[in-house]
Amino acid sequence: ETAQVAGKPWSKTPPAPHLPREVIAQTSAKYQEALTRLTT
């Protein structure tokens, strides 16, 4: 199985591709929302 990053294959070996801050922020917000829903 190969991963695609920005439309290009990535072999899943270090170093990992750079993630834009927006992607990190959106992912973090989704996990925080999931945690809130599960614990309230």
DSSP file (Angstrom, degrees, kcal/mol; ACC not computed):
  #  RESIDUE AA STRUCTURE BP1 BP2  ACC     N-H-->O    O-->H-N    N-H-->O    O-->H-N    TCO  KAPPA ALPHA  PHI   PSI    X-CA   Y-CA   Z-CA
    1    1 A E              0   0    0      0, 0.0     2,-0.4     0, 0.0     0, 0.0   0.000 360.0 360.0 360.0 131.6    0.0    0.0    0.0
    2    2 A T        -     0   0    0      7,-0.0     2,-0.3    10,-0.0     9,-0.1  -0.881 360.0-136.0-113.5 147.7    1.4    3.4   -0.9
    3    3 A A  E     -A   10   0A   0      7,-1.4     7,-2.6    -2,-0.4     2,-0.5  -0.726  12.3-141.0 -98.0 149.4    0.3    6.7    0.5
    4    4 A Q  E     -A    9   0A   0     -2,-0.3     2,-0.4     5,-0.2     7,-0.0  -0.942  17.4-178.7-111.6 130.6   -0.3    9.8   -1.6
    5    5 A V  E >  S-A    8   0A   0      3,-3.1     3,-2.0    -2,-0.5    -2,-0.0  -0.986  78.0 -14.8-129.5 120.6    0.8   13.2   -0.4
    6    6 A A  T 3  S-     0   0    0     -2,-0.4    -1,-0.1     1,-0.3    -2,-0.0   0.859 128.9 -56.5  53.6  37.2    0.1   16.2   -2.6
    7    7 A G  T 3  S+     0   0    0      1,-0.2    -1,-0.3     0, 0.0    -3,-0.0   0.488 119.2 105.9  78.6   2.4   -0.7   13.8   -5.4
    8    8 A K  E <  S-A    5   0A   0     -3,-2.0    -3,-3.1     1,-0.0    -1,-0.2  -0.892  76.3-104.5-116.3 146.3    2.8   12.2   -5.2
    9    9 A P  E     -A    4   0A   0      0, 0.0     2,-0.4     0, 0.0    -5,-0.2  -0.383  30.0-163.4 -67.8 144.9    3.6    8.7   -3.7
   10   10 A W  E     -A    3   0A   0     -7,-2.6    -7,-1.4    -2,-0.1     6,-0.0  -0.999  15.4-148.0-128.9 129.3    5.3    8.6   -0.3
   11   11 A S        -     0   0    0     -2,-0.4    -7,-0.1    -9,-0.1    -1,-0.0   0.374  40.0-116.5 -80.7   4.9    7.0    5.4    0.8
   12   12 A K  S    S+     0   0    0      1,-0.3     4,-0.1     3,-0.1    -1,-0.1   0.747  74.7 127.3  65.3  25.8    6.2    6.0    4.5
   13   13 A T        -     0   0    0      2,-0.2    -1,-0.3     1,-0.1    -2,-0.1  -0.878  61.0 -53.2-110.2 148.4    9.8    6.3    5.4
   14   14 A P  S    S+     0   0    0      0, 0.0     2,-0.1     0, 0.0    -1,-0.1  -0.214 107.4  54.2 -60.0 151.5   11.3    9.3    7.3
   15   15 A P  S    S-     0   0    0      0, 0.0    -2,-0.2     0, 0.0    -3,-0.1   0.578  80.5-142.7 -80.6 151.5   11.2   12.2    7.0
   16   16 A A        -     0   0    0      1,-0.1     3,-0.1    -2,-0.1    -6,-0.0  -0.387  30.4 -93.6 -71.0 153.6    7.5   12.6    6.8
   17   17 A P        -     0   0    0      0, 0.0     2,-0.2     0, 0.0    -1,-0.1  -0.307  47.4 -95.1 -65.4 153.9    6.1   15.2    4.4
   18   18 A H        -     0   0    0     -3,-0.1     0, 0.0     1,-0.0     0, 0.0  -0.484  35.8-148.4 -68.9 135.9    5.4   18.7    5.7
   19   19 A L        -     0   0    0     -2,-0.2    -1,-0.0    -3,-0.1     5,-0.0  -0.924  19.5-117.0-106.5 132.2    1.8   19.3    6.8
   20   20 A P    >>  -     0   0    0      0, 0.0     4,-1.9     0, 0.0     3,-0.5  -0.330  23.8-117.7 -62.6 148.2    0.4   22.8    6.4
   21   21 A R  H 3> S+     0   0    0      1,-0.2     4,-2.8     2,-0.2     5,-0.2   0.850 114.4  59.0 -55.1 -36.9   -0.6   24.5    9.7
   22   22 A E  H 3> S+     0   0    0      1,-0.2     4,-2.5     2,-0.2    -1,-0.2   0.897 105.0  48.5 -62.2 -41.1   -4.2   24.6    8.5
   23   23 A V  H <> S+     0   0    0     -3,-0.5     4,-2.3     2,-0.2     5,-0.2   0.920 112.8  48.2 -64.9 -43.7   -4.4   20.8    8.1
   24   24 A I  H  X S+     0   0    0     -4,-1.9     4,-2.5     2,-0.2    -2,-0.2   0.925 113.0  48.0 -62.1 -45.3   -2.9   20.4   11.6
   25   25 A A  H  X S+     0   0    0     -4,-2.8     4,-2.3     1,-0.2    -2,-0.2   0.912 112.9  47.4 -64.1 -43.8   -5.4   22.9   13.1
   26   26 A Q  H  X S+     0   0    0     -4,-2.5     4,-1.9     2,-0.2    -1,-0.2   0.896 113.3  48.1 -66.5 -40.1   -8.4   21.3   11.4
   27   27 A T  H  X S+     0   0    0     -4,-2.3     4,-2.2    -5,-0.2    -2,-0.2   0.923 111.5  50.3 -65.5 -43.8   -7.4   17.8   12.4
   28   28 A S  H  X S+     0   0    0     -4,-2.5     4,-2.4     1,-0.2    -2,-0.2   0.905 109.3  51.5 -60.2 -42.5   -6.8   18.9   16.0
   29   29 A A  H  X S+     0   0    0     -4,-2.3     4,-2.4     1,-0.2    -1,-0.2   0.888 108.7  51.1 -63.6 -39.4  -10.2   20.5   16.1
   30   30 A K  H  X S+     0   0    0     -4,-1.9     4,-2.2     2,-0.2    -1,-0.2   0.910 111.5  46.8 -65.4 -41.7  -11.9   17.4   14.9
   31   31 A Y  H  X S+     0   0    0     -4,-2.2     4,-2.4     2,-0.2    -2,-0.2   0.886 111.7  51.5 -67.4 -37.5  -10.2   15.2   17.5
   32   32 A Q  H  X S+     0   0    0     -4,-2.4     4,-2.4     2,-0.2    -2,-0.2   0.912 110.2  49.3 -64.6 -41.6  -11.0   17.8   20.2
   33   33 A E  H  X S+     0   0    0     -4,-2.4     4,-2.5     2,-0.2    -2,-0.2   0.911 110.8  50.0 -63.0 -42.6  -14.7   17.7   19.1
   34   34 A A  H  X S+     0   0    0     -4,-2.2     4,-2.1     2,-0.2    -2,-0.2   0.918 110.6  49.6 -62.1 -43.5  -14.7   13.9   19.2
   35   35 A L  H  X S+     0   0    0     -4,-2.4     4,-1.6     1,-0.2    -2,-0.2   0.915 110.8  49.9 -61.6 -43.5  -13.2   13.9   22.7
   36   36 A T  H  X S+     0   0    0     -4,-2.4     4,-0.9     1,-0.2     3,-0.2   0.922 111.3  48.5 -61.7 -44.9  -15.8   16.4   23.9
   37   37 A R  H  < S+     0   0    0     -4,-2.5     3,-0.3     1,-0.2    -1,-0.2   0.864 113.8  47.0 -64.2 -35.5  -18.7   14.3   22.4
   38   38 A L  H  < S+     0   0    0     -4,-2.1    -1,-0.2     1,-0.2    -2,-0.2   0.743 117.6  40.4 -78.7 -23.0  -17.4   11.1   24.0
   39   39 A T  H  <        0   0    0     -4,-1.6    -1,-0.2    -3,-0.2    -2,-0.2   0.375 360.0 360.0-111.4   4.3  -16.7   12.5   27.4
   40   40 A T     <        0   0    0     -4,-0.9    -2,-0.1    -3,-0.3    -1,-0.1   0.399 360.0 360.0-117.3 360.0  -19.8   14.8   28.0
